[in-house]
Amino acid sequence: MTLLKSLDGETWSVLQYYRRECSDFWNTTASQEVTPDRPDAVICTERYSSETPYMDGIVKFDVLEDRYRMYLGPAYNNFENLYQAFDNTTLAEFLSFKELRIWLQYPATDGNETISHEDRQIQYYYAVSDITITGQ
């Protein structure tokens, strides 16, 4: 799965990749870590991907943990540092968008998708029950 953003509805850029194995990921621009020098790093996470379908859970693009925490500090109270980051880094630009796209590229399978029967592929599907976006 890939989470993409757009400011104009025509040009899309990646916010985050979700993949079973990020190490063999086709896009080498994905990082495993967001740093204060690179708050706009596009990361690939394996947190929500496995061979067994992820059920009854929440898949997050966690801005608080992955982006804000490094500026707020361990007590989450250094707001001055966070405000400076918005002014002096690309963090605000990275988190700005008008449209959000969720690209479901390949469903979780049981490993039997390599069997060449067409009816075998029919059993794999996506189900999204709720999408929540918090922001301004």
C-alpha angles and dihedrals in degrees: 000000000000128000112212134183136202135190095192105026092245106064115058130192131183122258097178143346124222113198140155093234116020091180092073093040115146095223112069092191090078114101131201094219141048114212134186088253091050108033088153094059112138106227133199114218130194091189096108102028130089140134089264111070114256107244135186092359141112123250108205140198089203109202094170096054100031101038116011100042094070089060100036095052129223094305092049091231108106095102093156089063091049092050090050089051090055089052100040106033138047092258097107092046092048092052095046120100142139098204133033126201127194110203111200101198106172129001124235109264140187093242094261095101090101090071105105098228112118093214089059091067093053093071094064117085145141126247122192115182103176140006120197123187119184119193147089 
